[in-house]
Amino acid sequence: MKLPNLENLVVPRAKVFDYLLSPTHRDGQHKAKFFARFGLTQDNWQELGELLRQHALDHEITKVEPSEFGTRYVLEGIMNMPDGRTVPMRTVWFVSDAQDDPRFVSAYPLRWNA
């Protein structure tokens, strides 16, 4: 099963620029180091945003977690990096009860060896 309303994916700049690619974010700095290995930095944050969007388009939902505010969706599958390497990734999306648009929450690699 694919994310609902897939045509309306939202990847907020703050989630990519200020979190995933931030070398100073308390929780995101380790992810920033990981993505930098592939040439993905705050200078080209839009490229990672597009990769996250493509990941959602390419892969099926692996886990659904309902909450009192909406539904959290987990997707797992290969992400094609700009340098040609492929990485198994998990992305997390949220659809609130108030809005139908899937919003990007987080991403991290699964069992990857450099």
C-alpha positions as CSV (number, residue, x, y, z in Angstrom):
1,M,0.0,0.0,0.0
2,K,1.3,3.5,-0.9
3,L,0.9,6.7,1.2
4,P,-2.5,8.3,0.9
5,N,-2.7,11.4,-1.2
6,L,0.7,10.7,-2.6
7,E,0.3,13.6,-5.1
8,N,0.3,16.1,-2.2
9,L,3.5,15.1,-0.4
10,V,4.9,17.9,1.8
11,V,8.7,18.0,2.5
12,P,9.2,21.0,4.8
13,R,12.4,23.0,4.3
14,A,12.9,23.1,8.1
15,K,12.9,19.3,8.3
16,V,15.6,18.9,5.7
17,F,17.7,22.1,6.1
18,D,17.4,22.7,9.9
19,Y,17.2,19.0,11.0
20,L,18.6,16.3,8.6
21,L,21.4,18.4,7.2
22,S,22.2,20.6,10.2
23,P,25.7,19.9,11.5
24,T,24.7,21.6,14.8
25,H,21.2,20.2,15.5
26,R,21.3,18.0,18.6
27,D,19.4,15.1,17.0
28,G,20.2,15.8,13.3
29,Q,23.9,16.3,13.3
30,H,24.7,12.6,12.9
31,K,22.3,12.4,10.0
32,A,23.9,15.5,8.5
33,K,27.3,13.7,8.6
34,F,25.8,10.6,7.0
35,F,24.1,12.6,4.1
36,A,27.3,14.6,3.6
37,R,29.0,11.4,2.5
38,F,26.9,11.6,-0.6
39,G,27.4,15.3,-1.3
40,L,24.1,16.3,0.4
41,T,24.5,19.4,2.5
42,Q,22.5,22.5,3.4
43,D,23.9,24.1,0.2
44,N,21.8,21.7,-1.9
45,W,19.0,20.8,0.6
46,Q,16.4,20.8,-2.2
47,E,18.1,17.7,-3.7
48,L,17.6,15.7,-0.6
49,G,14.0,17.0,-0.4
50,E,13.5,15.5,-3.9
51,L,15.1,12.2,-3.0
52,L,12.8,11.9,0.0
53,R,9.8,12.7,-2.2
54,Q,11.0,10.0,-4.7
55,H,11.5,7.5,-1.9
56,A,7.8,7.9,-0.9
57,L,6.7,7.5,-4.5
58,D,8.8,4.4,-5.0
59,H,8.1,2.4,-1.9
60,E,5.2,0.8,0.0
61,I,4.2,1.4,3.6
62,T,5.8,-1.0,5.9
63,K,4.2,0.2,9.2
64,V,1.1,2.2,10.2
65,E,0.8,3.8,13.6
66,P,-2.5,5.5,14.4
67,S,-2.5,8.3,17.0
68,E,-5.0,10.7,18.5
69,F,-3.8,13.4,16.0
70,G,-3.5,11.3,12.8
71,T,-1.5,8.5,11.3
72,R,2.3,7.9,11.2
73,Y,3.5,5.9,8.1
74,V,6.9,4.2,7.8
75,L,8.4,3.4,4.4
76,E,11.5,1.3,3.8
77,G,13.4,0.8,0.6
78,I,16.4,1.8,-1.5
79,M,17.3,5.5,-2.0
80,N,19.4,6.4,-5.0
81,M,22.0,8.9,-3.9
82,P,23.4,11.6,-6.2
83,D,26.8,9.9,-6.4
84,G,25.3,6.7,-7.8
85,R,25.3,4.6,-4.6
86,T,22.2,3.1,-3.2
87,V,21.2,3.1,0.5
88,P,18.5,1.2,2.3
89,M,16.5,4.0,4.0
90,R,13.5,4.3,6.3
91,T,11.4,7.4,5.9
92,V,8.6,8.5,8.2
93,W,5.5,10.5,7.1
94,F,2.5,11.8,9.0
95,V,-1.0,12.5,7.9
96,S,-2.9,14.5,10.5
97,D,-6.6,14.2,11.0
98,A,-6.9,17.9,10.1
99,Q,-5.1,17.7,6.8
100,D,-4.8,14.9,4.1
101,D,-1.3,15.8,2.9
102,P,1.5,13.4,3.9
103,R,4.2,15.4,5.7
104,F,7.8,14.3,5.9
105,V,8.9,13.6,9.5
106,S,12.3,11.9,9.4
107,A,14.7,9.6,7.6
108,Y,17.6,7.4,8.5
109,P,19.6,4.6,6.9
110,L,19.0,0.9,7.5
111,R,22.0,-1.4,7.9
112,W,24.3,0.4,5.5
113,N,28.0,-0.2,5.0
114,A,30.1,2.5,3.4
